[in-house]
Amino acid sequence: MSIRPADPAHCPAVRGESPLAAHARARQVYPVPGAFDRSSDHMKRAHDLIPGGAHTYAKGDDQFPEHMSPVIVRGQGCHVFDLDGNRYIELGSGLRSVTLGHAHPRICEAASRAMQQGTNFVRPAALELQAAEAMLANVPGADMIKFAKNGSDATTAAVKLARAYTGRDLIALCYDQPFFSTDDWFICTTPMDAGITDATRRETLTFRFNNLQSLQKLFDDYPNRIAAVLMEAERDEVPAPGYLASVRDLAHRNGALLIFDEVIAGMRLGSGGGQVLHNITPDLSTFGKAIANGFALAALAGKREFMELGGLRQAERDRVFLLSTTNGAESHALAACIETTAIYRERDVISNLRNIGETLRDGFNAISREHGIADYLQTAGHPSNLVFVTKDPDHQKSQPYRTLFMQELIRRGVLAPSLVVSDAITERDLDHLFWAIDGAAGVYARALSDGIEPLLEGRPVKPVFRKRI
């Protein structure tokens, strides 16, 4: 079945319909899932061959309700389909990497055309400069860019560049933001730190978001040793007025670079990420996920004086081995990036993502209030990058209650580890989403009143970062 893209003609968020009106119209639109037998069998075999059964920890079985972990075979628009033939609205949008919808025809066609001309060569492809120009047009504070395959590599390259430029060893990163890299310099700050040396642990410092004093204390405690301050301009919490500018000024006064991780925010909070949304220019920034609508592409962008250390045109400083990846400039991913940026230029995707997210957020919270559980089931974050917060009867954040809510959403055809929207969500999809949220919230209210044990099927989900199974 063809899924219509969202546009002002039929998306209630864009055409001005109130969230409460959209919620009042909520109804089941799509068939709900049946069995999960083929997906379950698949995962049993996958665990024999793949550590964890998946190549991203966020996709692991432990992140989803037990016996309700569908294995996806295809996606279209905001919908995905599993091995058992079940259909879901996917809120999470490919771990936030898909803003325009799965299998977007224009992007797939552009990638296919490029692929048929060859994917990798012994010299740079013409597409590399075209993609660089397209991306840098979205990031006004950056002069140069280097492509890679994942955000972790790009962010680690930014860290290395900052250390080389400043001659310092320490990195200060924001503790309240959940993920920056798979590399040891970040993973050492999590409970899942096996195999990392004490020397590496000592090189990473942490500060709190919206707390300038905690960052100032690091500069006071480690004078002339911090190479860079690394953070997202916005994640689940909005920066306080003046906070980001103060962080930049504090870093620069102390001789450190400011690095923004825009891997999630880029093409979602703004075409150029949080730095454009909040009008703050960092020294370096990293991108990934949605810059090619889910095709494997990431980037490090920054000011020329820093980026040229990894180039061939400066002779004053030691060269930096910045990024060098065989597949970093695969032609089809670059073509997907160019086409993605073209679509963003043609229409205001950023505003539509925000409007759809606001409709979802306001309808979700209205439903929670109607069930009398607004203090226990809530939304958080930017409208285009929403998450839900689940609390137990004692008002403590709860993994069992998170599992119950996900369980009931999956039962109603919504796959939602988060509430992250895509531009492909339509009015019909919103109808079904509000119907599913209403049903799941009703079960949640019963659990708060009568106890969760009879309602929760199987073990709770667990945090990704933990010491033991």
ROMI-440926 format. One line per 4 residues: number of its first residue (from 1); for each residue x, y, z of C-alpha. Coordinates in Angstrom, 2 decimals, m for minus. Layout:
BEGIN
NUM) X/Y/Z  ...
//
This chain:
BEGIN
1) 0.00/0.00/0.00  1.31/3.44/m0.88  1.74/5.84/2.03  1.08/9.50/1.31
5) 3.72/12.02/2.40  2.61/14.61/4.91  1.79/18.01/3.46  m0.34/21.01/4.41
9) m3.35/19.65/2.54  m4.05/16.81/4.95  m1.80/17.07/8.01  m3.81/18.51/10.92
13) m0.70/19.92/12.53  0.00/22.06/9.48  m3.50/23.07/8.50  m4.37/24.40/11.96
17) m6.58/21.69/13.46  m6.22/21.58/17.22  m4.55/18.56/18.85  m7.68/17.95/20.91
21) m9.80/17.85/17.75  m7.36/15.39/16.20  m7.50/13.28/19.35  m11.31/13.34/19.42
25) m11.28/11.93/15.90  m8.92/9.10/16.90  m9.83/5.69/15.54  m8.25/2.42/14.56
29) m7.11/2.73/10.97  m4.73/m0.20/10.40  m4.90/m3.89/11.36  m3.18/m4.71/14.63
33) m0.38/m7.29/14.92  m1.08/m10.96/15.38  1.63/m13.53/16.06  5.37/m12.85/16.42
37) 6.42/m16.46/15.78  8.68/m15.91/12.78  10.36/m12.89/14.35  10.98/m14.82/17.57
41) 12.46/m17.77/15.70  14.64/m15.45/13.67  16.04/m13.78/16.79  16.89/m17.11/18.42
45) 19.07/m17.92/15.41  20.44/m14.38/15.20  21.79/m14.55/18.77  23.83/m17.61/17.77
49) 25.66/m15.64/15.08  25.50/m11.97/16.11  26.50/m10.79/19.62  23.33/m9.30/21.07
53) 21.35/m10.35/18.00  21.67/m6.90/16.39  24.32/m4.46/15.23  23.06/m1.55/17.32
57) 22.47/m1.91/21.06  19.35/0.26/20.81  17.82/m2.40/18.55  18.47/m5.25/21.00
61) 15.76/m7.57/22.31  16.37/m6.16/25.80  15.08/m2.80/24.60  11.64/m4.18/23.69
65) 8.96/m6.18/25.50  9.68/m9.87/25.74  8.28/m11.93/22.84  7.28/m8.68/21.10
69) 10.47/m7.80/19.23  9.50/m7.74/15.56  12.13/m8.29/12.87  11.59/m5.76/10.08
73) 11.60/m6.77/6.42  10.64/m3.47/4.80  9.50/0.06/5.44  7.47/2.61/3.53
77) 6.73/6.11/4.73  6.27/5.97/8.49  5.27/2.28/8.37  7.35/m0.87/8.82
81) 6.41/m4.51/8.22  7.81/m7.55/10.03  8.54/m11.19/9.21  5.09/m12.23/10.40
85) 3.33/m9.78/8.10  2.45/m7.34/10.89  2.32/m3.65/10.14  3.38/m0.84/12.50
89) 3.59/2.91/12.58  7.23/3.42/13.52  7.78/6.18/16.06  11.53/6.30/16.33
93) 12.12/6.84/12.64  15.01/4.45/12.20  16.78/5.55/15.40  16.08/9.15/14.34
97) 17.85/8.71/10.99  14.78/8.92/8.74  13.05/12.30/8.55  11.40/12.01/5.13
101) 10.02/8.49/5.54  11.33/5.05/4.64  12.05/4.27/0.98  11.43/7.84/m0.13
105) 11.11/7.48/m3.91  13.20/10.48/m4.90  16.03/9.59/m2.56  16.01/5.93/m3.54
109) 16.04/6.89/m7.22  18.98/9.27/m6.74  20.93/6.63/m4.80  20.14/3.98/m7.40
113) 21.31/6.18/m10.28  24.59/6.85/m8.51  25.08/3.19/m7.60  24.70/2.15/m11.21
117) 27.65/4.40/m12.06  29.87/2.68/m9.51  30.04/3.07/m5.75  33.75/3.50/m4.96
121) 36.82/4.59/m6.89  40.56/5.03/m6.43  40.16/8.81/m6.71  37.52/11.24/m5.42
125) 34.15/11.16/m7.15  32.55/14.34/m8.46  29.68/13.75/m6.04  31.98/14.41/m3.08
129) 32.27/18.13/m3.84  28.56/18.38/m4.65  27.63/16.79/m1.34  30.08/19.02/0.53
133) 28.55/22.13/m1.02  25.02/20.92/m0.23  25.84/20.18/3.41  27.87/23.32/4.06
137) 25.02/25.45/2.75  23.06/24.20/5.80  25.86/24.90/8.30  26.70/28.60/7.92
141) 29.46/28.60/10.55  31.47/25.83/8.87  33.99/26.24/6.04  35.01/22.64/5.41
145) 33.57/19.17/5.78  34.77/15.57/5.78  32.46/12.59/5.29  32.45/9.28/7.15
149) 30.07/6.40/7.73  28.89/6.90/11.32  28.55/9.67/13.84  30.93/8.03/16.31
153) 33.85/8.25/13.90  33.07/11.87/13.06  32.83/12.87/16.73  36.03/11.04/17.64
157) 37.76/12.84/14.78  36.53/16.16/16.19  37.96/15.25/19.58  41.33/14.36/18.04
161) 41.37/17.58/16.04  40.69/19.65/19.16  43.50/17.90/21.03  45.92/18.45/18.15
165) 45.03/22.12/17.77  45.20/22.96/21.48  47.96/20.56/22.52  45.79/19.50/25.45
169) 44.57/16.09/26.56  41.23/16.41/28.37  37.69/16.52/26.94  34.69/17.93/28.84
173) 31.41/16.42/27.71  27.82/16.88/28.80  26.85/14.11/31.22  23.09/14.63/30.78
177) 23.14/13.73/27.08  23.11/10.00/26.50  25.49/9.19/23.66  28.42/10.67/21.77
181) 30.52/7.79/20.42  31.20/4.08/20.55  34.85/4.89/21.23  36.51/4.47/24.61
185) 36.85/8.19/25.43  33.04/8.35/25.74  32.07/4.80/26.74  34.34/5.15/29.78
189) 31.73/7.54/31.22  29.03/4.83/31.18  28.57/1.75/33.39  29.40/m0.45/30.36
193) 33.12/0.31/30.57  34.74/m3.13/30.54  37.98/m3.26/28.58  38.77/0.44/28.92
197) 41.99/1.55/30.58  42.19/3.83/33.60  44.35/6.21/31.56  41.51/6.69/29.07
201) 39.00/7.24/31.87  41.12/10.04/33.29  41.03/11.95/30.00  37.26/12.52/29.95
205) 35.49/14.96/32.28  31.77/15.60/32.57  29.57/18.61/33.29  25.81/19.13/33.62
209) 23.53/20.71/31.03  22.17/24.19/31.81  24.66/24.39/34.68  27.45/26.76/33.71
213) 29.01/26.48/37.17  29.70/22.76/36.69  31.66/23.55/33.51  33.45/26.47/35.14
217) 34.57/24.14/37.93  36.22/21.82/35.39  38.22/24.70/33.95  39.16/25.76/37.47
221) 40.19/22.23/38.48  42.08/21.45/35.26  43.62/24.73/34.08  45.12/24.72/30.56
225) 44.30/21.04/30.08  40.82/20.94/28.49  40.97/20.73/24.71  37.26/20.88/23.95
229) 33.77/21.17/25.35  31.47/18.63/23.66  27.68/18.71/23.83  24.41/18.76/21.94
233) 22.91/22.22/21.68  19.56/20.68/22.64  18.39/17.18/23.49  15.53/16.48/25.90
237) 15.99/19.78/27.71  15.82/23.25/26.14  18.91/25.39/26.80  18.27/28.26/29.18
241) 18.41/31.74/27.63  22.05/32.69/27.08  23.39/29.33/28.24  24.93/28.16/24.95
245) 26.57/31.52/24.30  28.01/31.41/27.83  29.38/27.90/27.23  31.04/29.07/24.01
249) 32.53/32.13/25.67  33.74/30.14/28.67  35.41/27.56/26.43  37.12/30.21/24.31
253) 38.31/32.23/27.31  40.00/29.09/28.56  41.54/28.16/25.21  39.21/25.24/24.45
257) 37.18/24.51/21.33  33.41/24.11/21.31  32.12/20.99/19.54  28.42/20.45/18.88
261) 27.20/16.91/18.30  24.47/17.44/15.68  24.16/13.77/14.72  20.52/13.73/15.86
265) 19.65/17.42/15.63  20.92/17.88/12.08  18.01/17.80/9.56  15.60/17.38/12.49
269) 15.73/20.37/14.84  17.10/22.43/11.99  18.72/21.73/8.65  22.00/22.73/10.24
273) 21.07/21.32/13.62  20.79/22.95/17.02  23.43/25.55/16.20  21.11/27.10/13.60
277) 18.04/26.73/15.80  19.78/28.57/18.65  22.04/30.81/16.54  25.31/29.66/18.11
281) 28.34/28.84/15.97  30.63/26.10/17.33  34.20/25.54/16.21  33.45/22.00/15.03
285) 30.24/20.02/14.61  29.37/16.46/13.69  26.43/15.14/11.68  24.94/11.79/10.73
289) 21.65/9.89/10.78  19.20/12.04/8.80  21.62/13.91/6.50  21.00/11.22/3.87
293) 17.56/10.09/5.17  18.96/6.92/6.69  21.64/6.07/4.15  24.97/5.50/5.88
297) 26.65/8.89/5.95  28.14/11.10/8.64  30.23/14.24/8.58  32.62/16.43/10.51
301) 32.24/20.12/9.68  34.14/23.08/11.04  36.12/26.25/10.67  38.99/26.20/8.21
305) 41.74/26.92/10.74  40.94/23.64/12.50  39.89/21.43/9.61  43.00/22.23/7.51
309) 45.11/20.35/10.07  43.77/17.22/8.42  44.46/18.50/4.91  47.36/19.10/2.53
313) 47.58/22.89/2.47  49.10/23.93/5.82  52.71/23.51/6.84  52.87/25.29/10.22
317) 51.59/22.44/12.39  51.90/18.67/12.56  49.42/16.87/10.32  46.37/15.21/11.88
321) 45.20/11.82/10.62  41.64/13.08/10.65  39.27/10.75/8.83  40.22/8.22/6.18
325) 37.51/5.70/5.33  37.28/3.47/2.28  33.49/3.75/2.25  33.08/7.26/3.64
329) 32.30/8.68/0.21  30.26/5.88/m1.33  28.44/7.43/m4.25  24.91/6.30/m3.40
333) 25.04/7.74/0.14  26.36/11.06/m1.18  23.63/11.15/m3.82  21.04/10.47/m1.10
337) 22.47/13.37/0.91  22.31/15.74/m2.07  18.69/14.76/m2.80  17.72/15.04/0.87
341) 19.05/18.59/1.06  17.27/19.42/m2.20  13.92/18.32/m0.75  14.58/20.45/2.34
345) 15.25/23.47/0.11  12.02/22.94/m1.82  9.73/22.89/1.19  9.88/23.54/4.91
349) 10.42/20.02/6.24  11.73/21.31/9.57  8.49/23.19/10.29  6.39/20.21/9.27
353) 8.35/17.89/11.58  7.83/20.33/14.41  4.13/20.75/13.68  3.47/17.01/13.50
357) 5.48/16.54/16.70  3.52/19.25/18.47  0.24/17.64/17.46  1.46/14.26/18.71
361) 2.82/15.74/21.94  m0.31/17.73/22.76  m2.64/14.87/21.90  m0.52/12.42/23.94
365) m0.56/14.69/26.97  m4.31/15.32/26.59  m4.93/11.57/26.60  m2.72/11.15/29.67
369) m4.68/13.86/31.48  m8.01/12.28/30.56  m6.90/9.01/32.13  m5.75/10.85/35.24
373) m2.11/9.82/34.82  m0.48/13.04/33.61  1.98/12.89/36.52  3.08/9.40/35.48
377) 3.02/9.31/31.66  4.53/12.35/29.97  6.44/13.60/26.96  9.81/15.35/26.92
381) 12.07/16.91/24.33  11.82/18.97/21.19  8.62/18.30/19.20  10.53/16.68/16.34
385) 12.60/14.57/18.73  10.16/13.54/21.46  10.50/10.80/24.05  8.00/9.55/26.60
389) 8.63/9.40/30.33  7.10/6.59/32.41  6.79/6.71/36.20  5.61/4.20/38.79
393) 3.10/4.87/41.62  5.92/6.46/43.64  6.64/8.91/40.81  9.98/7.26/40.05
397) 11.06/6.65/36.47  10.27/3.04/35.75  11.52/0.49/33.22  8.65/m1.94/33.99
401) 6.08/0.78/33.27  8.00/1.78/30.14  7.80/m1.85/29.03  4.08/m2.04/29.72
405) 3.39/1.08/27.68  5.51/m0.17/24.76  3.82/m3.57/25.01  0.37/m2.05/24.69
409) 1.41/0.20/21.82  2.91/m2.73/19.89  m0.27/m4.69/20.52  m2.09/m1.84/18.75
413) 0.32/m1.56/15.82  2.69/1.16/17.01  6.43/0.47/17.36  7.56/3.24/19.68
417) 10.80/3.17/21.67  10.37/6.95/21.43  7.92/9.42/19.89  10.21/10.61/17.11
421) 8.17/11.57/14.05  8.89/11.66/10.35  7.59/13.94/7.62  5.67/10.94/6.22
425) 3.10/10.85/9.06  m0.36/11.63/7.74  m3.74/12.50/9.23  m4.76/8.83/9.04
429) m1.60/7.85/10.89  m2.31/10.39/13.63  m5.83/8.97/13.98  m4.40/5.51/14.58
433) m1.65/6.81/16.87  m4.09/8.58/19.17  m6.32/5.50/19.24  m3.35/3.33/20.21
437) m2.04/5.79/22.80  m5.49/6.03/24.35  m5.74/2.25/24.69  m2.21/1.91/26.07
441) m2.78/4.75/28.54  m5.92/3.01/29.81  m3.90/m0.11/30.61  m1.22/2.06/32.22
445) m3.83/3.66/34.48  m5.07/0.20/35.53  m1.51/m0.82/36.39  m1.03/2.25/38.57
449) m4.29/1.49/40.36  m4.28/m2.30/40.62  m0.64/m3.29/40.16  1.52/m3.93/37.11
453) 2.25/m7.63/37.59  m0.91/m9.10/36.01  m0.59/m6.77/33.00  3.11/m6.93/32.14
457) 3.99/m9.94/30.00  7.60/m10.99/30.49  10.65/m9.19/31.82  11.06/m5.39/31.77
461) 13.29/m3.64/29.27  16.71/m2.59/30.54  19.04/0.37/30.04  21.59/m0.15/27.28
465) 24.45/0.97/29.50  24.66/m1.53/32.37  27.38/m3.67/33.90  25.77/m7.10/33.66
469) 23.04/m8.88/31.72
//
